[in-house]
Amino acid sequence: MSNAHSSSAHLLPEDASPEGATPEAIGASPTDAPERTALSTSALSTSAPGTKARRPLLSPHHPLADVGTTIFAEMGALATAHGAINLGQGAPDADGPIEMIEAAAAALRSGPNQYAPATGIPELRQAIAHHQRHYYDLEVDPDAGVLVTVGCTEGIAASVLGICAPGDEVIVLEPSYDSYGAVAALAGARLVPVTLRPPKWRLDGDALEAAVTDRTRALLINSPHNPTGRVLDDEERNAIAKVAIDADLVVITDEVYEHLCFDGHRHVPLATMPGMFERTITLSSAGKTFALTGWKVGWASGPPELIKAVRRTQQFLTYTSPGALQRGVVAGLAMGEAPIDAVRAGLDQQRGLLLDVLAGVGFDVTPPEAGYFITADASWTGVADGRDFCLRLPEAVGVGAIPLGAFYVDPDRGGAMVRFAFCKQPDQIAEAGRRLSALTQGPLRSSS
Ligand SMILES: Cc1ncc(COP(=O)(O)O)c(C=O)c1O
């Protein structure tokens, strides 16, 4: 995860890769050993006896030098190797609206199949501007205030790289999504975590204020939050706005789970708060909203000055994203609230099923307010470390999970907390429940 804390040496176990990236997608085979696979730069520095020392192919000073595969790929490979049900992966196992898929397929057939406009096709930028107005009463300029990105992942990277200079500090709420630390490191910036604590995972406004220094450039806020499932409430949002305005900070908000709130919880974008629009880059993605995570169509919106800064980086990262998939997202956004509500309703049902399964097995669980995930303390199984638990779970009972330590600058802070994804079909959740019930016989206790 995120560990650009003070030097690259602290950068974590995983590199920046989206939730749900399959091992194959990032170059690992399903049978790859579960150990981290960081390339050893020294191993590449070969020198035959009697010859002068060779220059290493890969710089040991690269900001991601110590980073191997992401925790999602690592645990995904382990799940595959043991035929486990992968509740680690934050990717739905059923696709979103068929109308969107057909619109994208039709666009592929009819073209154009050449580069889409760098900022995104105009119809999608207009649809995004309409979405912001419809749901949040936010006015964004579809030409200068909206930028289509390759998933939210690129939006995060382009924002951090576009806003931060070497030596800057970026404050995040910890546990935090793994790409934050990696892109901060690439920007030469330092990730400064403000830690949220279970079981409530609430933001302490004083801790946030105390984290600001002369070097702070940006707050990188994720709500609804992965992995805790929290939705920031009024008090927390006010605290963030106060700190941002008082210290003149840019706020980058990752709102990919914006439409996946449950139990009456409501997502309120930070950009809607007084004095915040002009300093906020709002990021989102069609992936979670429409259960089409593989499409990787995301967007940034905000004031033209900030979007311009994101764009100047994004144009050199990918330049543009596939036009046909953008057309598919236009079709989805044109369908109004119904498909979005349907995705949320399905997830809500799956959330209930997994909560019952986990509670039935013996986990002490609190319903997440939003998102894809349930976090739980696994220490009752006899394993004190979440990573150890997740490494042994696939072989022991045939289920995959993710250790929360992967979301901390100091992985030890994750303790025995683990994350289970509920964006899976009911039969898969039920089968996972049958398998997890074996935990009550203490298969992990004996050898821990
Ligand atoms: C908090 C958060 N931000 C960003 C992303 C990546 O989004 P995308 O797949 O649109 O790049 C994810 C994916 O899991 C996420 O959980």
The ligand as an SDF file (V2000), in Angstrom:
LIG
                    3D

 16 16  0  0  0  0  0  0  0  0999 V2000
  -10.8970    3.7590   -2.9880 C   0  0  0  0  0  0  0  0  0  0  0  0
  -10.6430    3.3530   -4.3940 C   0  0  0  0  0  0  0  0  0  0  0  0
  -10.1850    4.2680   -5.2630 N   0  0  0  0  0  0  0  0  0  0  0  0
   -9.9250    3.9570   -6.5430 C   0  0  0  0  0  0  0  0  0  0  0  0
  -10.1210    2.6740   -7.0130 C   0  0  0  0  0  0  0  0  0  0  0  0
   -9.7820    2.3620   -8.4510 C   0  0  0  0  0  0  0  0  0  0  0  0
  -10.8330    2.6910   -9.2790 O   0  0  0  0  0  0  0  0  0  0  0  0
  -10.7610    2.3400  -10.8280 P   0  0  0  0  0  0  0  0  0  0  0  0
  -10.9590    0.8680  -10.9670 O   0  0  0  0  0  0  0  0  0  0  0  0
  -11.8670    3.1400  -11.4290 O   0  0  0  0  0  0  0  0  0  0  0  0
   -9.4330    2.7540  -11.3140 O   0  0  0  0  0  0  0  0  0  0  0  0
  -10.5930    1.6950   -6.1510 C   0  0  0  0  0  0  0  0  0  0  0  0
  -10.7730    0.3220   -6.6340 C   0  0  0  0  0  0  0  0  0  0  0  0
  -10.9820   -0.5930   -5.8990 O   0  0  0  0  0  0  0  0  0  0  0  0
  -10.8610    2.0360   -4.8040 C   0  0  0  0  0  0  0  0  0  0  0  0
  -11.3040    1.1350   -3.9340 O   0  0  0  0  0  0  0  0  0  0  0  0
  1  2  1  0
  2  3  1  0
  2 15  2  0
  3  4  2  0
  4  5  1  0
  5  6  1  0
  5 12  2  0
  6  7  1  0
  7  8  1  0
  8  9  2  0
  8 10  1  0
  8 11  1  0
 12 13  1  0
 12 15  1  0
 13 14  2  0
 15 16  1  0
M  END
$$$$
